[in-house]
Amino acid sequence: MRKIIKTSNAPEAIGPYSQAVEAGGMVFVSGQIPIDPKTGNPVQGDIKEQVKLVLENARAILAVAGCTLSNIVKSTIYLKNMADFAAVNEVYGTYFPSDPPARATVEASRLPKDAAVEMDFIAWKG
């Protein structure tokens, strides 16, 4: 069974995709960029604030699926500039203080809305 996950507490999809899809006990969260869900506008500026917003948006999406960030088993981080890696890790680590998920981090030449960071997630409902 496949279930579409949607919430107004996170940015709406900016294309033909769902915020998340639940299937087979897993929740697949689409790439999140730092968009303020209240205004629908991208947030620019400090990379740490952008990472916090991305993770808070993911938290809101996962909550609708009955999950928390601790259910995440895999994440992928896309950075506009790999020089932000340490700052991203600093914030990311506060959201996953123990037993963090598997992860990949890559530099991307361009992200949607010219964002500095994008993350996607896979959670297990276990």
Residue pairs with C-beta under 8 A, 6 or more apart in sequence:
1 23
2 21
2 22
2 23
3 21
3 22
3 23
3 65
4 18
4 20
4 21
4 22
5 18
5 19
5 20
5 21
5 22
5 27
5 29
5 61
5 64
5 65
6 18
6 19
6 20
6 64
7 19
7 60
7 61
7 63
7 64
8 37
9 37
9 60
9 61
9 63
10 19
10 32
10 37
10 57
10 58
10 60
10 61
11 19
11 32
11 33
11 35
11 36
11 37
11 40
11 57
12 19
12 40
13 19
13 30
14 35
14 112
14 113
17 30
18 30
19 29
19 30
19 61
20 27
20 28
20 29
20 30
20 61
20 62
20 64
20 65
21 27
21 28
22 28
22 65
22 125
25 124
25 125
25 126
26 122
26 123
26 124
26 125
27 62
27 65
27 67
27 71
27 121
27 122
27 123
27 124
27 125
28 120
28 121
28 122
29 58
29 61
29 62
29 120
29 121
29 122
29 123
30 120
31 78
31 112
31 118
31 119
31 120
32 54
32 57
32 58
32 61
32 118
32 119
32 120
33 42
33 54
33 111
33 112
33 113
33 115
33 117
33 118
34 42
34 43
34 49
34 50
34 51
34 53
34 54
34 115
34 116
34 117
35 41
35 42
35 43
35 53
35 57
35 113
36 42
36 43
36 53
37 57
37 60
42 113
42 114
42 115
43 49
43 50
43 53
44 50
44 116
47 84
47 87
47 88
47 116
47 117
48 87
48 88
48 90
48 91
50 115
50 116
50 117
51 87
51 88
51 91
51 92
51 117
52 91
54 117
54 118
54 119
55 69
55 91
55 92
55 95
55 119
58 69
58 72
58 119
58 121
59 68
59 69
62 68
62 69
62 71
62 72
62 121
62 123
65 123
65 125
66 125
67 123
67 125
69 95
69 96
70 99
71 123
71 124
71 125
71 126
72 96
72 101
72 121
72 122
72 123
73 101
73 102
73 122
73 123
73 124
74 101
74 102
74 103
74 121
74 122
75 101
75 102
75 103
75 104
75 119
75 120
75 121
75 122
76 103
76 104
76 105
76 106
76 119
76 120
76 121
77 88
77 92
77 103
77 104
77 105
77 106
77 117
77 118
77 119
78 105
78 106
78 107
78 108
78 111
78 117
78 118
78 119
79 85
79 88
79 105
79 106
79 107
79 108
79 116
79 117
80 107
80 108
80 109
80 110
80 111
80 114
80 115
80 116
80 117
81 107
81 116
82 105
82 107
84 116
84 117
85 105
88 105
88 117
92 100
93 100
101 121
108 118
111 117
111 118
112 118
